[in-house]
Amino acid sequence: MTPTSDDRARLQAALPKGTRMRAIPFGEAVAGGEAAVAKLSERPARIALVLAESQDILAQAALSVLGTLADAGDAIPDGPDDAAELLARLGGRRPAFAESLLLPDYLAFFHALPGSFQVGVADRWGAAEQDPRFRAGELHCGTFALPVTRCGRVAIVVAAPTGNIPPRHGKLAVHAWLQDVFRADAAFLLEMSQP
């Protein structure tokens, strides 16, 4: 089923006032790479909703998207009941919902990025194992604990823009997880709209 322009208008209308949703290229938030962006109307198999900030209104916007997808016939298992629950999941206060990425998988992703970008991250933040989201392992090399929650074919994350500062390894690990583990087909940024 392909949604019509009425479906897209209903989705935009369902977002809380003062918020907007825009498609983002997958590499945009990582290293400025170019990528084709699937539109929500094309019904991508897996969708990443990226909250620009950990704010109640943006969590409400994510819930509106989930509700609109459910109304269109999508199954949304394990969806949060409200914005507070979603933010709690994303804040890592409920470890049962945490996703993780093994260090070797992260390093394969990281080493595929442009060399100058890798140097900038390492110069600013040090080794991946020094990141606050990194957890050393007793039986493996360690993992990154990620602020991600899955709701069927939708993954929701918080990834605040970093401006000109290179992102931390933990933020890059989220992108690695979305790309290589979740295999998102499209990413949409939920942010505050400009007045």
Rosetta blueprint (number, residue, H / E / L):
1 M L
2 T L
3 P L
4 T L
5 S H
6 D H
7 D H
8 R H
9 A H
10 R H
11 L H
12 Q H
13 A H
14 A H
15 L L
16 P L
17 K L
18 G L
19 T E
20 R E
21 M E
22 R E
23 A E
24 I E
25 P L
26 F L
27 G L
28 E L
29 A L
30 V L
31 A L
32 G L
33 G L
34 E L
35 A L
36 A L
37 V L
38 A L
39 K L
40 L H
41 S H
42 E H
43 R L
44 P L
45 A L
46 R L
47 I E
48 A E
49 L E
50 V E
51 L E
52 A L
53 E L
54 S L
55 Q L
56 D H
57 I H
58 L H
59 A H
60 Q H
61 A H
62 A H
63 L H
64 S H
65 V H
66 L H
67 G H
68 T H
69 L H
70 A H
71 D H
72 A L
73 G L
74 D L
75 A L
76 I L
77 P L
78 D L
79 G L
80 P L
81 D L
82 D L
83 A H
84 A H
85 E H
86 L H
87 L H
88 A H
89 R H
90 L H
91 G L
92 G L
93 R L
94 R L
95 P H
96 A H
97 F H
98 A L
99 E E
100 S E
101 L E
102 L E
103 L H
104 P H
105 D H
106 Y H
107 L H
108 A H
109 F H
110 F H
111 H H
112 A L
113 L L
114 P L
115 G H
116 S H
117 F H
118 Q H
119 V H
120 G H
121 V H
122 A H
123 D H
124 R H
125 W H
126 G L
127 A L
128 A H
129 E H
130 Q H
131 D L
132 P L
133 R L
134 F E
135 R E
136 A L
137 G L
138 E L
139 L L
140 H L
141 C L
142 G L
143 T E
144 F E
145 A E
146 L E
147 P L
148 V E
149 T E
150 R E
151 C E
152 G L
153 R L
154 V E
155 A E
156 I E
157 V E
158 V E
159 A L
160 A L
161 P L
162 T L
163 G L
164 N L
165 I L
166 P L
167 P L
168 R L
169 H H
170 G H
171 K H
172 L H
173 A H
174 V H
175 H H
176 A H
177 W H
178 L H
179 Q H
180 D H
181 V H
182 F L
183 R L
184 A L
185 D L
186 A E
187 A E
188 F E
189 L E
190 L E
191 E E
192 M E
193 S L
194 Q L
195 P L
